[in-house]
Amino acid sequence: MSLDFTLCETIYTDIYSRNITHNLNKMAKEAGIYLALWRPSEDGFVFAEDIIPVLEKGLKDMKERPEHYKKFNSPNGWGTYKHFVPFVEEILKACKENPTAKIEVDI
């Protein structure tokens, strides 16, 4: 299983799209960014600008406490801190560049 995270201008125009393993869900929950990335509609997140503060806060904590978050690395190596931090950084950058883009996810 994996997460497909997409920012869209319209139904037919994707601006940004990334995929990452679902094995990172526990790390995302610990950082407080799970709903923003995996289930945005459950927390009322519709547009990229809606999740910027959540991602900033979670990313900051992840960078300040790497050893804590590395405890959530997947034992099989598919889903690690060293891959998740850049993934979140890239999504945050895309959200800031396209604040009115609609969030779509597929899990």
C-alpha positions in Angstrom: 0.0 0.0 0.0 1.1 3.5 -0.6 0.0 7.1 -0.5 -0.5 9.1 -3.7 -0.6 12.8 -2.8 -1.6 15.2 -5.6 -2.2 18.9 -5.9 -4.6 19.9 -8.7 -5.7 23.0 -10.4 -8.7 21.2 -12.0 -9.9 17.7 -12.2 -7.8 17.3 -15.3 -4.7 19.3 -14.4 -2.2 17.9 -11.8 0.3 20.4 -10.6 2.3 18.2 -8.3 2.2 14.5 -7.5 4.2 12.2 -5.2 3.9 8.7 -3.9 5.4 7.1 -0.8 4.9 3.9 1.2 2.1 3.6 3.7 4.7 2.1 6.1 5.3 5.7 7.2 1.9 6.2 8.6 3.0 5.7 12.2 5.8 8.3 11.8 3.4 10.7 10.2 0.9 10.2 13.1 3.7 10.8 15.6 4.6 14.1 13.8 0.9 15.2 13.7 0.8 15.2 9.9 -1.0 12.0 9.1 -4.4 13.5 8.5 -2.9 16.4 6.4 -1.2 13.9 4.1 -3.2 10.7 4.2 -6.8 11.8 5.0 -7.0 15.6 4.5 -10.8 15.7 4.1 -11.3 14.1 7.5 -9.7 17.2 9.1 -11.4 19.7 6.7 -8.3 20.2 4.6 -9.2 21.0 1.0 -6.5 23.3 -0.4 -2.7 23.2 -0.2 -2.7 26.4 2.0 -4.8 24.5 4.6 -2.0 22.0 5.4 1.0 24.4 5.4 1.0 25.1 9.1 0.5 21.5 10.0 3.4 20.4 7.8 5.7 23.1 9.0 5.1 22.1 12.6 5.5 18.4 12.0 8.6 18.8 9.9 10.2 21.1 12.5 9.7 18.5 15.2 11.0 15.7 13.0 14.1 17.6 12.3 14.6 18.5 15.9 14.2 15.0 17.1 15.5 12.6 14.4 16.4 9.8 16.8 12.9 9.8 18.1 11.4 9.5 14.7 13.8 6.9 13.5 12.2 4.5 16.0 9.3 4.5 13.5 11.4 3.3 10.6 9.9 0.3 8.9 11.8 -2.9 9.8 11.8 -4.0 6.2 13.4 -0.8 5.1 10.4 0.4 3.1 9.6 3.6 4.9 12.4 5.4 6.7 13.0 8.8 8.3 15.7 9.6 5.7 13.2 9.3 2.9 10.2 10.7 4.7 11.7 14.1 5.7 12.6 15.0 2.1 9.1 13.8 1.0 7.5 16.2 3.5 9.8 19.0 2.6 8.9 18.7 -1.1 5.2 18.6 -0.4 5.5 21.7 1.8 7.4 23.5 -0.9 4.7 22.5 -3.5 2.0 23.7 -1.2 3.6 27.1 -0.6 4.1 27.5 -4.4 0.5 26.5 -5.1 -1.6 27.5 -2.1 -4.9 27.4 -3.9 -4.4 24.0 -5.4 -6.8 21.3 -4.3 -5.5 18.3 -2.4 -6.3 14.8 -3.6 -5.1 11.6 -2.1 -5.4 8.0 -3.0 -4.4 5.4 -0.4 
